[in-house]
């Protein structure tokens, strides 16, 4: 760990630096308070500091006051090391912000023990700051996802409304007209021409069949029945076939020979991950082929999806902040899995998902969000 020594006496500074380097510390030296203050303002400044009180240019007390006035979530751990050993001096030093106070001449073993305490606190602060940053990023991602979900919902509602109006509305209107005509014909005619009525009924059958097909297609989009009726493996085969029909994408699959016993929430999450990944390939990758591998070994499930397209842009991979990638990451995180986005050996994009499969009879439990 890096440590800053602020000491104006060259001999004392050299002895102290030698002791610390011998015990594994990376030492930075300041010859007076002003130099120490400049070093502590740098982005890579040490968070462990040994500070002499009486120094030229700026004394240790003033350095301490300036350091403690700076807002930060990673405050420095400062040990005052000074010849001012009176109780009043100790109280004053701690009062202006020192974490510890050691009087000269110091005992090296005691100083090292106190530094070890400081190092543990600095490491815990670093871990806490890192966790806080991750939490802030997660919260930002959740806000982005919430906005996206709202947009997607509105788009799906608009799409559903168009389907109902353009397809269902027209067919139902046509069927209504035919039924009204038959009703008038049967009631007004003294001897109805049943052959004409039968012709009308026969003409209605294709419209009803199209309505049935469109209803089934919409239901499959909203809730993939093939997944819940035939299982994840069959659903992935069906999805890749449908994607290949629409995009001329060649899909090469490596799937288990038998279906995997998964509860509905877990299977649906995996299926949606596959859908999102394939959609990204079609929309962005400019690929002609995608390789999809699903493998289960023990309680570990591995899902790898690679294409031969243009790959991810370098700036889009770190952190995976793109909305499509965020959606995949969020589905994986819900079940405590891991996902990696990168570029495959052939320079195409790659998605690698690792998730733990619950034991037989156990249900996959979503991980609570912080």
Phi, psi and omega in degrees: 000145179282144179219141178255129173253120174250104186209125183278339180277117186298319182294313179298320180295320181293318179296313181297316180298321179296318178298316183290318179295323179299333182257022168092006180272145172269113192260133169245138186244140174236136186272345178201174186296321179298318179294320178298317180297320177298317180295322183287348177271353181285150181301328182258027183297143176298146177259005175239122190226134169251118192237121174284150182278307187266104180220154176285169178072307177204125183281169183299326180296319180290320175302316180299313182300317181294318179298314184288344178277349182274126177290130180198152174260007177225069182293149178289148173263115189244127175252120174281124179238107191210159176284350179280093189255007179291155181301321180297323178293318178301313180297319180295318180297315178293328182293330181270001172125004178290143175278333181206165186216121180234129181269146174276149352289143186262156174267120184304319182294320178295316180298316179297322178295318179293323176295324178298320176298313180298320179299317179299319179293319178297318180295321177293321176297318179298316179296319180294318178297321178295317178296321179295320178295317177297320179296317178298319180293320178297318178297320177296318178298320180295322177296319178297315180295320179298317178296319179295317180300319179297318179296316180297318178302313181295321178295319179294320178296318179295319179296317179297319179297319179296316179300315181296320182286311187286320184263298184296317182300314182294313181296318181293322177297317179298317178295321179297318179298316180297318180294320179295320178298314180297321179298314179296318182296316182290331182273329186269328183280135178291324176226089185301143176277097184293333178296319178294319178298317179297320177300319178298317180297316179299322180292335181283335186300312179301324179295319179294321178297318178296320177298319179296316179297316180294323177296315179297320180295318179294319179296322179294322178295316182287321180213108185292096183298329180299328179295315186276340180268322186245345178104172187295316182300312179296323180294321178294319177299316180296316182296318180292324176296316179297318180295320179296321179298319185278335188238354185062024177280132177276121182249119176253122187248143170232098188237157175301147180289336177239155181291156181264134180281100182231148174286165191299315184297318181293314180296319180295320178300315180295319180297317179294326175298315178299315179302312182297318181295316180294322177298318177299321179298312183295318186283322193239337193278336187055043184260157174251345183215143175228136178252125181239126180235127175237123185220138177238125176232111184065239179254016180250125178254132179240128177234118180238128179231119182230144176235171180254028182274209187277354177078174178282145170294142184307323184282347183271343185280312182300120179082341178048067183267351179298147188299317179298318179291324176298320179299318178296312181301319182294320179295323179290317182298327181304325182255018175071023179268186178231150177220140177236136175246132180196190179252131183289165180307326178277014176078005173274178180278152179222139174237125181236116182247135175231124181221150179271126179273128179298152176296159181308132177088349178265149180261140178292124182259122175300145179276131181295139179279149177283000000 
